[in-house]
Structures are given as structure tokens and as C-alpha cells.
Amino acid sequence: MPNRRISSHLDEIAWIAKLADLKEDHYRNSLLLGALLELLLEKGLLTPQELAAKIHTLEASDQPILPTGNS
């Protein structure tokens, strides 16, 4: 029984580490996305209205936000 308890605690620690890694990945992806959007807006390649319209369209159609390349 003691070995199972140790294993359970180690599994819990592993899950916590994975969650921390996901949080870091999410932060970096959010930072990258924000930088890309700012550059597109600054260069006039995209307007805030176009971005808002696309977000609304994707949300309404329940499509994935990122293209899958299977079009």
C-alpha cells in the first residue's frame, strides 16, 4: 500500500509540472499572437473592424479559430 501512495504523489507532482508547462506555453503563445496582431494593425494589413468581424464569424459558425489546412 505505501508504494501506491508514493506513486500517487509522484503522479500528482507530474500533473502539476505539466500544468505549469502549459501555463508557460499559453503565456508565450498569447504574447506571440499579440505581437503579430499589433504588427498587422500597425502596417495597415488588417483593421480592428476586420479582426472583430472575423472573430464574430468564427464564433458564430463554431469553427476552429486556426485553419487546419483541410479546406
All heavy atoms as TSV, in Angstrom:
chain	resi	resn	atom	element	x	y	z
A	1	MET	N	N	0.805	-1.203	0.000
A	1	MET	CA	C	0.000	0.000	0.000
A	1	MET	C	C	0.855	1.276	0.000
A	1	MET	O	O	0.517	2.218	-0.671
A	1	MET	CB	C	-0.951	-0.045	1.193
A	1	MET	CG	C	-2.106	0.914	1.072
A	1	MET	SD	S	-3.090	0.677	-0.403
A	1	MET	CE	C	-4.683	0.478	0.253
A	2	PRO	N	N	1.966	1.330	0.777
A	2	PRO	CA	C	2.790	2.549	0.792
A	2	PRO	C	C	3.333	2.906	-0.589
A	2	PRO	O	O	3.440	4.074	-0.918
A	2	PRO	CB	C	3.910	2.224	1.769
A	2	PRO	CG	C	3.409	1.111	2.606
A	2	PRO	CD	C	2.451	0.347	1.740
A	3	ASN	N	N	3.691	1.914	-1.409
A	3	ASN	CA	C	4.214	2.209	-2.740
A	3	ASN	C	C	3.169	2.902	-3.605
A	3	ASN	O	O	3.493	3.758	-4.413
A	3	ASN	CB	C	4.687	0.929	-3.431
A	3	ASN	CG	C	5.981	0.426	-2.840
A	3	ASN	OD1	O	6.693	1.183	-2.191
A	3	ASN	ND2	N	6.278	-0.845	-3.041
A	4	ARG	N	N	1.915	2.499	-3.456
A	4	ARG	CA	C	0.830	3.125	-4.223
A	4	ARG	C	C	0.676	4.599	-3.841
A	4	ARG	O	O	0.428	5.444	-4.670
A	4	ARG	CB	C	-0.473	2.355	-4.001
A	4	ARG	CG	C	-1.647	2.927	-4.722
A	4	ARG	CD	C	-1.485	2.794	-6.237
A	4	ARG	NE	N	-2.584	3.478	-6.893
A	4	ARG	CZ	C	-2.445	4.268	-7.923
A	4	ARG	NH1	N	-1.278	4.466	-8.475
A	4	ARG	NH2	N	-3.490	4.856	-8.454
A	5	ARG	N	N	0.826	4.880	-2.541
A	5	ARG	CA	C	0.700	6.254	-2.067
A	5	ARG	C	C	1.820	7.123	-2.653
A	5	ARG	O	O	1.591	8.239	-3.102
A	5	ARG	CB	C	0.739	6.291	-0.544
A	5	ARG	CG	C	0.452	7.680	-0.007
A	5	ARG	CD	C	0.436	7.737	1.486
A	5	ARG	NE	N	-0.549	6.811	2.015
A	5	ARG	CZ	C	-0.583	6.394	3.265
A	5	ARG	NH1	N	0.331	6.815	4.118
A	5	ARG	NH2	N	-1.495	5.575	3.689
A	6	ILE	N	N	3.024	6.599	-2.663
A	6	ILE	CA	C	4.167	7.324	-3.230
A	6	ILE	C	C	3.936	7.553	-4.717
A	6	ILE	O	O	4.131	8.655	-5.233
A	6	ILE	CB	C	5.486	6.565	-2.983
A	6	ILE	CG1	C	5.822	6.590	-1.497
A	6	ILE	CG2	C	6.623	7.171	-3.801
A	6	ILE	CD1	C	6.983	5.699	-1.101
A	7	SER	N	N	3.485	6.526	-5.399
A	7	SER	CA	C	3.212	6.643	-6.827
A	7	SER	C	C	2.144	7.695	-7.087
A	7	SER	O	O	2.258	8.502	-8.006
A	7	SER	CB	C	2.760	5.290	-7.379
A	7	SER	OG	O	2.426	5.399	-8.734
A	8	SER	N	N	1.120	7.714	-6.262
A	8	SER	CA	C	0.048	8.688	-6.408
A	8	SER	C	C	0.578	10.113	-6.230
A	8	SER	O	O	0.220	11.015	-6.980
A	8	SER	CB	C	-1.049	8.403	-5.385
A	8	SER	OG	O	-2.044	9.387	-5.449
A	9	HIS	N	N	1.433	10.301	-5.239
A	9	HIS	CA	C	2.010	11.631	-5.011
A	9	HIS	C	C	2.910	12.044	-6.178
A	9	HIS	O	O	2.895	13.200	-6.598
A	9	HIS	CB	C	2.791	11.661	-3.699
A	9	HIS	CG	C	1.930	11.554	-2.486
A	9	HIS	ND1	N	0.889	12.401	-2.230
A	9	HIS	CD2	C	1.961	10.679	-1.453
A	9	HIS	CE1	C	0.310	12.077	-1.091
A	9	HIS	NE2	N	0.938	11.018	-0.602
A	10	LEU	N	N	3.670	11.105	-6.694
A	10	LEU	CA	C	4.535	11.410	-7.837
A	10	LEU	C	C	3.706	11.739	-9.070
A	10	LEU	O	O	4.055	12.637	-9.841
A	10	LEU	CB	C	5.481	10.237	-8.110
A	10	LEU	CG	C	6.553	9.991	-7.048
A	10	LEU	CD1	C	7.371	8.743	-7.394
A	10	LEU	CD2	C	7.449	11.201	-6.894
A	11	ASP	N	N	2.592	11.029	-9.270
A	11	ASP	CA	C	1.688	11.335	-10.380
A	11	ASP	C	C	1.125	12.744	-10.236
A	11	ASP	O	O	1.026	13.490	-11.206
A	11	ASP	CB	C	0.530	10.328	-10.442
A	11	ASP	CG	C	0.968	8.948	-10.898
A	11	ASP	OD1	O	2.081	8.831	-11.454
A	11	ASP	OD2	O	0.193	7.995	-10.685
A	12	GLU	N	N	0.769	13.091	-9.013
A	12	GLU	CA	C	0.234	14.422	-8.753
A	12	GLU	C	C	1.283	15.498	-9.053
A	12	GLU	O	O	0.974	16.528	-9.666
A	12	GLU	CB	C	-0.223	14.519	-7.297
A	12	GLU	CG	C	-1.070	15.716	-7.009
A	12	GLU	CD	C	-1.670	15.668	-5.613
A	12	GLU	OE1	O	-1.999	14.557	-5.135
A	12	GLU	OE2	O	-1.807	16.749	-5.013
A	13	ILE	N	N	2.504	15.264	-8.652
A	13	ILE	CA	C	3.592	16.210	-8.928
A	13	ILE	C	C	3.815	16.340	-10.436
A	13	ILE	O	O	4.010	17.440	-10.959
A	13	ILE	CB	C	4.882	15.786	-8.203
A	13	ILE	CG1	C	4.704	15.961	-6.698
A	13	ILE	CG2	C	6.091	16.572	-8.708
A	13	ILE	CD1	C	5.794	15.331	-5.858
A	14	ALA	N	N	3.741	15.213	-11.139
A	14	ALA	CA	C	3.909	15.246	-12.595
A	14	ALA	C	C	2.806	16.066	-13.248
A	14	ALA	O	O	3.065	16.843	-14.174
A	14	ALA	CB	C	3.928	13.823	-13.151
A	15	TRP	N	N	1.575	15.915	-12.773
A	15	TRP	CA	C	0.458	16.693	-13.331
A	15	TRP	C	C	0.645	18.186	-13.055
A	15	TRP	O	O	0.369	19.023	-13.918
A	15	TRP	CB	C	-0.871	16.215	-12.752
A	15	TRP	CG	C	-1.417	15.011	-13.459
A	15	TRP	CD1	C	-1.415	13.725	-13.008
A	15	TRP	CD2	C	-2.008	14.975	-14.762
A	15	TRP	NE1	N	-1.978	12.905	-13.950
A	15	TRP	CE2	C	-2.356	13.627	-15.024
A	15	TRP	CE3	C	-2.272	15.946	-15.726
A	15	TRP	CZ2	C	-2.953	13.243	-16.211
A	15	TRP	CZ3	C	-2.877	15.548	-16.910
A	15	TRP	CH2	C	-3.210	14.224	-17.138
A	16	ILE	N	N	1.112	18.519	-11.875
A	16	ILE	CA	C	1.349	19.919	-11.533
A	16	ILE	C	C	2.432	20.502	-12.444
A	16	ILE	O	O	2.314	21.631	-12.933
A	16	ILE	CB	C	1.720	20.054	-10.047
A	16	ILE	CG1	C	0.502	19.727	-9.177
A	16	ILE	CG2	C	2.263	21.448	-9.737
A	16	ILE	CD1	C	0.817	19.564	-7.701
A	17	ALA	N	N	3.466	19.734	-12.707
A	17	ALA	CA	C	4.539	20.200	-13.600
A	17	ALA	C	C	4.008	20.397	-15.018
A	17	ALA	O	O	4.349	21.383	-15.682
A	17	ALA	CB	C	5.691	19.193	-13.595
A	18	LYS	N	N	3.176	19.478	-15.482
A	18	LYS	CA	C	2.589	19.617	-16.824
A	18	LYS	C	C	1.719	20.855	-16.902
A	18	LYS	O	O	1.731	21.576	-17.902
A	18	LYS	CB	C	1.765	18.381	-17.179
A	18	LYS	CG	C	2.601	17.173	-17.507
A	18	LYS	CD	C	1.719	15.973	-17.844
A	18	LYS	CE	C	2.558	14.743	-18.080
A	18	LYS	NZ	N	1.749	13.573	-18.422
A	19	LEU	N	N	0.949	21.105	-15.858
A	19	LEU	CA	C	0.096	22.291	-15.822
A	19	LEU	C	C	0.933	23.568	-15.868
A	19	LEU	O	O	0.600	24.519	-16.584
A	19	LEU	CB	C	-0.773	22.267	-14.566
A	19	LEU	CG	C	-1.785	23.388	-14.415
A	19	LEU	CD1	C	-2.752	23.417	-15.593
A	19	LEU	CD2	C	-2.546	23.228	-13.116
A	20	ALA	N	N	2.040	23.585	-15.154
A	20	ALA	CA	C	2.934	24.747	-15.173
A	20	ALA	C	C	3.516	24.952	-16.571
A	20	ALA	O	O	3.614	26.087	-17.049
A	20	ALA	CB	C	4.054	24.569	-14.152
A	21	ASP	N	N	3.880	23.858	-17.239
A	21	ASP	CA	C	4.400	23.959	-18.606
A	21	ASP	C	C	3.338	24.509	-19.550
A	21	ASP	O	O	3.627	25.354	-20.405
A	21	ASP	CB	C	4.866	22.591	-19.117
A	21	ASP	CG	C	6.136	22.107	-18.430
A	21	ASP	OD1	O	6.827	22.936	-17.796
A	21	ASP	OD2	O	6.424	20.896	-18.531
A	22	LEU	N	N	2.102	24.031	-19.408
A	22	LEU	CA	C	1.010	24.525	-20.253
A	22	LEU	C	C	0.759	26.014	-20.020
A	22	LEU	O	O	0.494	26.761	-20.958
A	22	LEU	CB	C	-0.270	23.735	-19.997
A	22	LEU	CG	C	-0.307	22.325	-20.551
A	22	LEU	CD1	C	-1.565	21.609	-20.072
A	22	LEU	CD2	C	-0.246	22.340	-22.074
A	23	LYS	N	N	0.846	26.428	-18.767
A	23	LYS	CA	C	0.652	27.838	-18.443
A	23	LYS	C	C	1.727	28.697	-19.115
A	23	LYS	O	O	1.438	29.754	-19.673
A	23	LYS	CB	C	0.678	28.015	-16.921
A	23	LYS	CG	C	0.272	29.369	-16.459
A	23	LYS	CD	C	0.172	29.417	-14.934
A	23	LYS	CE	C	-0.248	30.782	-14.462
A	23	LYS	NZ	N	-0.348	30.856	-13.005
A	24	GLU	N	N	2.963	28.236	-19.069
A	24	GLU	CA	C	4.068	28.961	-19.720
A	24	GLU	C	C	3.865	29.002	-21.231
A	24	GLU	O	O	4.062	30.037	-21.863
A	24	GLU	CB	C	5.401	28.298	-19.371
A	24	GLU	CG	C	6.610	28.957	-20.010
A	24	GLU	CD	C	6.898	30.353	-19.493
A	24	GLU	OE1	O	6.454	30.710	-18.391
A	24	GLU	OE2	O	7.593	31.101	-20.208
A	25	ASP	N	N	3.459	27.870	-21.823
A	25	ASP	CA	C	3.187	27.827	-23.268
A	25	ASP	C	C	2.065	28.789	-23.637
A	25	ASP	O	O	2.134	29.492	-24.649
A	25	ASP	CB	C	2.806	26.414	-23.718
A	25	ASP	CG	C	3.976	25.445	-23.700
A	25	ASP	OD1	O	5.137	25.904	-23.617
A	25	ASP	OD2	O	3.725	24.226	-23.774
A	26	HIS	N	N	1.020	28.815	-22.823
A	26	HIS	CA	C	-0.112	29.712	-23.079
A	26	HIS	C	C	0.350	31.176	-23.049
A	26	HIS	O	O	-0.031	31.973	-23.910
A	26	HIS	CB	C	-1.214	29.473	-22.049
A	26	HIS	CG	C	-2.369	30.405	-22.178
A	26	HIS	ND1	N	-3.262	30.336	-23.216
A	26	HIS	CD2	C	-2.754	31.445	-21.423
A	26	HIS	CE1	C	-4.158	31.293	-23.083
A	26	HIS	NE2	N	-3.862	31.984	-22.003
A	27	TYR	N	N	1.162	31.523	-22.073
A	27	TYR	CA	C	1.680	32.887	-21.973
A	27	TYR	C	C	2.482	33.253	-23.219
A	27	TYR	O	O	2.282	34.307	-23.822
A	27	TYR	CB	C	2.549	33.043	-20.723
A	27	TYR	CG	C	3.323	34.342	-20.715
A	27	TYR	CD1	C	2.676	35.545	-20.438
A	27	TYR	CD2	C	4.677	34.367	-21.034
A	27	TYR	CE1	C	3.371	36.744	-20.464
A	27	TYR	CE2	C	5.380	35.560	-21.048
A	27	TYR	CZ	C	4.726	36.747	-20.766
A	27	TYR	OH	O	5.414	37.929	-20.806
A	28	ARG	N	N	3.382	32.374	-23.633
A	28	ARG	CA	C	4.222	32.654	-24.805
A	28	ARG	C	C	3.382	32.751	-26.085
A	28	ARG	O	O	3.621	33.616	-26.929
A	28	ARG	CB	C	5.311	31.594	-24.956
A	28	ARG	CG	C	6.361	31.672	-23.874
A	28	ARG	CD	C	7.504	30.686	-24.116
A	28	ARG	NE	N	8.449	30.702	-23.043
A	28	ARG	CZ	C	9.402	31.613	-22.886
A	28	ARG	NH1	N	9.519	32.581	-23.755
A	28	ARG	NH2	N	10.236	31.541	-21.869
A	29	ASN	N	N	2.398	31.875	-26.233
A	29	ASN	CA	C	1.524	31.927	-27.402
A	29	ASN	C	C	0.694	33.207	-27.411
A	29	ASN	O	O	0.487	33.817	-28.470
A	29	ASN	CB	C	0.614	30.702	-27.466
A	29	ASN	CG	C	1.353	29.455	-27.868
A	29	ASN	OD1	O	2.372	29.513	-28.538
A	29	ASN	ND2	N	0.847	28.304	-27.438
A	30	SER	N	N	0.211	33.617	-26.252
A	30	SER	CA	C	-0.555	34.860	-26.155
A	30	SER	C	C	0.315	36.063	-26.508
A	30	SER	O	O	-0.129	36.985	-27.202
A	30	SER	CB	C	-1.132	35.029	-24.751
A	30	SER	OG	O	-2.056	34.018	-24.471
A	31	LEU	N	N	1.545	36.056	-26.031
A	31	LEU	CA	C	2.481	37.137	-26.342
A	31	LEU	C	C	2.766	37.194	-27.839
A	31	LEU	O	O	2.739	38.273	-28.450
A	31	LEU	CB	C	3.777	36.924	-25.558
A	31	LEU	CG	C	4.780	38.057	-25.546
A	31	LEU	CD1	C	4.187	39.303	-24.912
A	31	LEU	CD2	C	6.028	37.628	-24.782
A	32	LEU	N	N	3.004	36.053	-28.447
A	32	LEU	CA	C	3.254	35.982	-29.883
A	32	LEU	C	C	2.051	36.469	-30.675
A	32	LEU	O	O	2.175	37.268	-31.605
A	32	LEU	CB	C	3.607	34.549	-30.284
A	32	LEU	CG	C	3.762	34.283	-31.782
A	32	LEU	CD1	C	4.913	35.099	-32.363
A	32	LEU	CD2	C	3.978	32.800	-32.028
A	33	LEU	N	N	0.867	36.015	-30.315
A	33	LEU	CA	C	-0.345	36.422	-31.010
A	33	LEU	C	C	-0.560	37.925	-30.893
A	33	LEU	O	O	-0.885	38.600	-31.878
A	33	LEU	CB	C	-1.551	35.669	-30.454
A	33	LEU	CG	C	-2.890	35.995	-31.084
A	33	LEU	CD1	C	-2.874	35.700	-32.582
A	33	LEU	CD2	C	-3.987	35.220	-30.392
A	34	GLY	N	N	-0.353	38.456	-29.699
A	34	GLY	CA	C	-0.498	39.900	-29.508
A	34	GLY	C	C	0.480	40.688	-30.361
A	34	GLY	O	O	0.117	41.703	-30.977
A	35	ALA	N	N	1.715	40.235	-30.427
A	35	ALA	CA	C	2.731	40.926	-31.239
A	35	ALA	C	C	2.375	40.873	-32.719
A	35	ALA	O	O	2.492	41.880	-33.433
A	35	ALA	CB	C	4.107	40.296	-31.008
A	36	LEU	N	N	1.937	39.704	-33.190
A	36	LEU	CA	C	1.556	39.574	-34.605
A	36	LEU	C	C	0.371	40.478	-34.949
A	36	LEU	O	O	0.373	41.145	-35.990
A	36	LEU	CB	C	1.204	38.122	-34.931
A	36	LEU	CG	C	2.377	37.161	-35.012
A	36	LEU	CD1	C	1.877	35.717	-35.113
A	36	LEU	CD2	C	3.258	37.495	-36.203
A	37	LEU	N	N	-0.623	40.505	-34.085
A	37	LEU	CA	C	-1.783	41.358	-34.339
A	37	LEU	C	C	-1.385	42.831	-34.356
A	37	LEU	O	O	-1.837	43.587	-35.226
A	37	LEU	CB	C	-2.868	41.110	-33.290
A	37	LEU	CG	C	-3.611	39.792	-33.428
A	37	LEU	CD1	C	-4.557	39.585	-32.259
A	37	LEU	CD2	C	-4.354	39.723	-34.747
A	38	GLU	N	N	-0.551	43.240	-33.421
A	38	GLU	CA	C	-0.106	44.638	-33.402
A	38	GLU	C	C	0.636	44.997	-34.681
A	38	GLU	O	O	0.421	46.074	-35.260
A	38	GLU	CB	C	0.786	44.908	-32.188
A	38	GLU	CG	C	0.006	45.166	-30.932
A	38	GLU	CD	C	0.876	45.743	-29.827
A	38	GLU	OE1	O	1.771	46.569	-30.110
A	38	GLU	OE2	O	0.639	45.352	-28.673
A	39	LEU	N	N	1.509	44.116	-35.146
A	39	LEU	CA	C	2.244	44.388	-36.387
A	39	LEU	C	C	1.307	44.476	-37.592
A	39	LEU	O	O	1.454	45.368	-38.431
A	39	LEU	CB	C	3.302	43.300	-36.627
A	39	LEU	CG	C	4.533	43.378	-35.730
A	39	LEU	CD1	C	5.387	42.124	-35.893
A	39	LEU	CD2	C	5.352	44.622	-36.074
A	40	LEU	N	N	0.355	43.563	-37.677
A	40	LEU	CA	C	-0.602	43.593	-38.789
A	40	LEU	C	C	-1.429	44.881	-38.768
A	40	LEU	O	O	-1.671	45.491	-39.816
A	40	LEU	CB	C	-1.527	42.370	-38.744
A	40	LEU	CG	C	-0.875	41.036	-39.073
A	40	LEU	CD1	C	-1.829	39.889	-38.749
A	40	LEU	CD2	C	-0.455	40.985	-40.532
A	41	LEU	N	N	-1.829	45.302	-37.576
A	41	LEU	CA	C	-2.607	46.538	-37.451
A	41	LEU	C	C	-1.748	47.761	-37.767
A	41	LEU	O	O	-2.171	48.659	-38.496
A	41	LEU	CB	C	-3.202	46.644	-36.044
A	41	LEU	CG	C	-4.292	45.625	-35.706
A	41	LEU	CD1	C	-4.579	45.627	-34.203
A	41	LEU	CD2	C	-5.555	45.885	-36.491
A	42	GLU	N	N	-0.528	47.799	-37.246
A	42	GLU	CA	C	0.373	48.930	-37.490
A	42	GLU	C	C	0.697	49.084	-38.969
A	42	GLU	O	O	0.829	50.195	-39.472
A	42	GLU	CB	C	1.674	48.750	-36.706
A	42	GLU	CG	C	1.549	48.986	-35.218
A	42	GLU	CD	C	2.823	48.637	-34.462
A	42	GLU	OE1	O	3.854	48.308	-35.105
A	42	GLU	OE2	O	2.795	48.687	-33.217
A	43	LYS	N	N	0.862	47.978	-39.671
A	43	LYS	CA	C	1.209	48.024	-41.092
A	43	LYS	C	C	-0.007	48.249	-41.985
A	43	LYS	O	O	0.122	48.357	-43.195
A	43	LYS	CB	C	1.924	46.736	-41.500
A	43	LYS	CG	C	3.296	46.589	-40.855
A	43	LYS	CD	C	3.961	45.297	-41.255
A	43	LYS	CE	C	5.333	45.183	-40.642
A	43	LYS	NZ	N	6.340	46.000	-41.295
A	44	GLY	N	N	-1.177	48.285	-41.384
A	44	GLY	CA	C	-2.394	48.523	-42.158
A	44	GLY	C	C	-2.839	47.313	-42.966
A	44	GLY	O	O	-3.639	47.442	-43.887
A	45	LEU	N	N	-2.333	46.153	-42.639
A	45	LEU	CA	C	-2.718	44.937	-43.351
A	45	LEU	C	C	-4.025	44.369	-42.812
A	45	LEU	O	O	-4.624	43.483	-43.426
A	45	LEU	CB	C	-1.616	43.882	-43.251
A	45	LEU	CG	C	-0.272	44.297	-43.857
A	45	LEU	CD1	C	0.801	43.269	-43.530
A	45	LEU	CD2	C	-0.417	44.468	-45.369
A	46	LEU	N	N	-4.461	44.898	-41.676
A	46	LEU	CA	C	-5.664	44.416	-41.012
A	46	LEU	C	C	-6.229	45.575	-40.211
A	46	LEU	O	O	-5.478	46.358	-39.638
A	46	LEU	CB	C	-5.274	43.266	-40.071
A	46	LEU	CG	C	-6.342	42.531	-39.310
A	46	LEU	CD1	C	-7.208	41.714	-40.271
A	46	LEU	CD2	C	-5.705	41.601	-38.303
A	47	THR	N	N	-7.545	45.704	-40.204
A	47	THR	CA	C	-8.168	46.742	-39.381
A	47	THR	C	C	-8.806	46.083	-38.162
A	47	THR	O	O	-9.147	44.896	-38.202
A	47	THR	CB	C	-9.254	47.510	-40.160
A	47	THR	OG1	O	-10.346	46.617	-40.433
A	47	THR	CG2	C	-8.702	48.094	-41.457
A	48	PRO	N	N	-8.976	46.864	-37.112
A	48	PRO	CA	C	-9.655	46.305	-35.934
A	48	PRO	C	C	-11.060	45.793	-36.276
A	48	PRO	O	O	-11.506	44.791	-35.728
A	48	PRO	CB	C	-9.720	47.481	-34.958
A	48	PRO	CG	C	-8.575	48.361	-35.359
A	48	PRO	CD	C	-8.475	48.222	-36.853
A	49	GLN	N	N	-11.724	46.464	-37.206
A	49	GLN	CA	C	-13.067	46.050	-37.606
A	49	GLN	C	C	-13.042	44.701	-38.334
A	49	GLN	O	O	-13.905	43.847	-38.109
A	49	GLN	CB	C	-13.715	47.114	-38.515
A	49	GLN	CG	C	-13.966	48.437	-37.824
A	49	GLN	CD	C	-12.707	49.309	-37.703
A	49	GLN	OE1	O	-11.699	49.083	-38.355
A	49	GLN	NE2	N	-12.775	50.307	-36.819
A	50	GLU	N	N	-12.039	44.505	-39.200
A	50	GLU	CA	C	-11.906	43.218	-39.899
A	50	GLU	C	C	-11.631	42.088	-38.906
A	50	GLU	O	O	-12.195	40.995	-39.022
A	50	GLU	CB	C	-10.781	43.275	-40.935
A	50	GLU	CG	C	-11.086	44.148	-42.132
A	50	GLU	CD	C	-9.871	44.360	-43.022
A	50	GLU	OE1	O	-8.740	44.475	-42.483
A	50	GLU	OE2	O	-10.063	44.414	-44.249
A	51	LEU	N	N	-10.789	42.373	-37.959
A	51	LEU	CA	C	-10.451	41.373	-36.944
A	51	LEU	C	C	-11.685	41.008	-36.117
A	51	LEU	O	O	-11.982	39.831	-35.915
A	51	LEU	CB	C	-9.332	41.896	-36.038
A	51	LEU	CG	C	-8.852	40.964	-34.940
A	51	LEU	CD1	C	-8.324	39.656	-35.519
A	51	LEU	CD2	C	-7.780	41.652	-34.119
A	52	ALA	N	N	-12.412	42.023	-35.672
A	52	ALA	CA	C	-13.622	41.782	-34.879
A	52	ALA	C	C	-14.662	41.009	-35.686
A	52	ALA	O	O	-15.306	40.092	-35.159
A	52	ALA	CB	C	-14.202	43.106	-34.395
A	53	ALA	N	N	-14.815	41.356	-36.965
A	53	ALA	CA	C	-15.784	40.662	-37.818
A	53	ALA	C	C	-15.408	39.195	-37.997
A	53	ALA	O	O	-16.270	38.310	-37.949
A	53	ALA	CB	C	-15.890	41.361	-39.175
A	54	LYS	N	N	-14.123	38.923	-38.186
A	54	LYS	CA	C	-13.668	37.535	-38.371
A	54	LYS	C	C	-13.874	36.739	-37.094
A	54	LYS	O	O	-14.325	35.584	-37.133
A	54	LYS	CB	C	-12.201	37.516	-38.792
A	54	LYS	CG	C	-11.667	36.132	-39.050
A	54	LYS	CD	C	-12.549	35.359	-40.020
A	54	LYS	CE	C	-11.875	35.125	-41.327
A	54	LYS	NZ	N	-12.679	34.288	-42.227
A	55	ILE	N	N	-13.558	37.335	-35.963
A	55	ILE	CA	C	-13.766	36.651	-34.681
A	55	ILE	C	C	-15.248	36.322	-34.509
A	55	ILE	O	O	-15.612	35.207	-34.141
A	55	ILE	CB	C	-13.242	37.505	-33.509
A	55	ILE	CG1	C	-11.714	37.552	-33.538
A	55	ILE	CG2	C	-13.745	36.973	-32.165
A	55	ILE	CD1	C	-11.110	38.555	-32.571
A	56	HIS	N	N	-16.100	37.295	-34.792
A	56	HIS	CA	C	-17.547	37.085	-34.662
A	56	HIS	C	C	-18.023	35.969	-35.596
A	56	HIS	O	O	-18.797	35.104	-35.192
A	56	HIS	CB	C	-18.289	38.390	-34.964
A	56	HIS	CG	C	-19.767	38.253	-34.892
A	56	HIS	ND1	N	-20.444	38.128	-33.704
A	56	HIS	CD2	C	-20.704	38.207	-35.863
A	56	HIS	CE1	C	-21.733	38.010	-33.943
A	56	HIS	NE2	N	-21.917	38.053	-35.248
A	57	THR	N	N	-17.537	35.973	-36.839
A	57	THR	CA	C	-17.924	34.942	-37.808
A	57	THR	C	C	-17.499	33.558	-37.343
A	57	THR	O	O	-18.276	32.603	-37.414
A	57	THR	CB	C	-17.285	35.235	-39.181
A	57	THR	OG1	O	-17.725	36.517	-39.630
A	57	THR	CG2	C	-17.653	34.193	-40.206
A	58	LEU	N	N	-16.272	33.433	-36.869
A	58	LEU	CA	C	-15.779	32.132	-36.407
A	58	LEU	C	C	-16.537	31.652	-35.173
A	58	LEU	O	O	-16.857	30.463	-35.061
A	58	LEU	CB	C	-14.283	32.193	-36.128
A	58	LEU	CG	C	-13.384	32.345	-37.349
A	58	LEU	CD1	C	-11.936	32.552	-36.921
A	58	LEU	CD2	C	-13.507	31.147	-38.266
A	59	GLU	N	N	-16.818	32.572	-34.256
A	59	GLU	CA	C	-17.575	32.183	-33.062
A	59	GLU	C	C	-18.983	31.731	-33.430
A	59	GLU	O	O	-19.483	30.742	-32.898
A	59	GLU	CB	C	-17.652	33.336	-32.065
A	59	GLU	CG	C	-16.364	33.573	-31.322
A	59	GLU	CD	C	-16.448	34.737	-30.367
A	59	GLU	OE1	O	-17.285	35.653	-30.564
A	59	GLU	OE2	O	-15.656	34.749	-29.410
A	60	ALA	N	N	-19.603	32.446	-34.361
A	60	ALA	CA	C	-20.975	32.129	-34.754
A	60	ALA	C	C	-21.069	30.801	-35.492
A	60	ALA	O	O	-22.048	30.075	-35.368
A	60	ALA	CB	C	-21.543	33.249	-35.620
A	61	SER	N	N	-20.040	30.477	-36.255
A	61	SER	CA	C	-20.080	29.239	-37.032
A	61	SER	C	C	-19.497	28.060	-36.270
A	61	SER	O	O	-19.501	26.944	-36.761
A	61	SER	CB	C	-19.325	29.421	-38.345
A	61	SER	OG	O	-17.942	29.605	-38.104
A	62	ASP	N	N	-18.972	28.318	-35.070
A	62	ASP	CA	C	-18.381	27.276	-34.231
A	62	ASP	C	C	-17.241	26.570	-34.932
A	62	ASP	O	O	-17.028	25.381	-34.785
A	62	ASP	CB	C	-19.445	26.275	-33.778
A	62	ASP	CG	C	-19.015	25.492	-32.552
A	62	ASP	OD1	O	-18.241	26.049	-31.736
A	62	ASP	OD2	O	-19.460	24.347	-32.403
A	63	GLN	N	N	-16.488	27.312	-35.748
A	63	GLN	CA	C	-15.319	26.768	-36.444
A	63	GLN	C	C	-14.093	26.955	-35.572
A	63	GLN	O	O	-14.051	27.850	-34.720
A	63	GLN	CB	C	-15.087	27.500	-37.771
A	63	GLN	CG	C	-16.152	27.276	-38.796
A	63	GLN	CD	C	-15.852	28.039	-40.085
A	63	GLN	OE1	O	-14.848	28.724	-40.177
A	63	GLN	NE2	N	-16.732	27.930	-41.047
A	64	PRO	N	N	-13.077	26.140	-35.802
A	64	PRO	CA	C	-11.825	26.370	-35.062
A	64	PRO	C	C	-11.244	27.726	-35.447
A	64	PRO	O	O	-11.411	28.186	-36.574
A	64	PRO	CB	C	-10.916	25.246	-35.535
A	64	PRO	CG	C	-11.605	24.519	-36.615
A	64	PRO	CD	C	-13.008	25.015	-36.710
A	65	ILE	N	N	-10.610	28.362	-34.498
A	65	ILE	CA	C	-10.014	29.683	-34.730
A	65	ILE	C	C	-8.892	29.616	-35.755
A	65	ILE	O	O	-8.800	30.445	-36.629
A	65	ILE	CB	C	-9.493	30.298	-33.409
A	65	ILE	CG1	C	-10.634	30.442	-32.401
A	65	ILE	CG2	C	-8.813	31.620	-33.632
A	65	ILE	CD1	C	-11.719	31.408	-32.783
A	66	LEU	N	N	-8.053	28.598	-35.653
A	66	LEU	CA	C	-6.937	28.468	-36.583
A	66	LEU	C	C	-7.309	27.540	-37.730
A	66	LEU	O	O	-7.947	26.509	-37.518
A	66	LEU	CB	C	-5.694	27.912	-35.877
A	66	LEU	CG	C	-5.122	28.812	-34.779
A	66	LEU	CD1	C	-3.972	28.098	-34.090
A	66	LEU	CD2	C	-4.650	30.120	-35.357
A	67	PRO	N	N	-6.919	27.893	-38.962
A	67	PRO	CA	C	-7.209	26.998	-40.085
A	67	PRO	C	C	-6.471	25.679	-39.940
A	67	PRO	O	O	-5.360	25.624	-39.425
A	67	PRO	CB	C	-6.714	27.776	-41.304
A	67	PRO	CG	C	-5.756	28.781	-40.767
A	67	PRO	CD	C	-6.155	29.057	-39.339
A	68	THR	N	N	-7.095	24.600	-40.407
A	68	THR	CA	C	-6.476	23.285	-40.296
A	68	THR	C	C	-5.768	22.890	-41.576
A	68	THR	O	O	-5.041	21.914	-41.607
A	68	THR	CB	C	-7.541	22.213	-39.983
A	68	THR	OG1	O	-8.505	22.215	-41.040
A	68	THR	CG2	C	-8.205	22.483	-38.651
A	69	GLY	N	N	-6.006	23.615	-42.652
A	69	GLY	CA	C	-5.377	23.271	-43.931
A	69	GLY	C	C	-6.124	22.191	-44.678
A	69	GLY	O	O	-5.669	21.705	-45.705
A	70	ASN	N	N	-7.292	21.800	-44.196
A	70	ASN	CA	C	-8.091	20.760	-44.857
A	70	ASN	C	C	-9.199	21.348	-45.715
A	70	ASN	O	O	-10.178	20.698	-45.984
A	70	ASN	CB	C	-8.723	19.829	-43.805
A	70	ASN	CG	C	-7.681	19.075	-43.014
A	70	ASN	OD1	O	-6.574	18.866	-43.509
A	70	ASN	ND2	N	-8.001	18.686	-41.808
A	71	SER	N	N	-9.068	22.593	-46.119
A	71	SER	CA	C	-10.142	23.267	-46.869
A	71	SER	C	C	-10.257	22.744	-48.276
A	71	SER	O	O	-9.383	22.479	-48.983
A	71	SER	CB	C	-9.900	24.776	-46.923
A	71	SER	OG	O	-9.829	25.279	-45.621
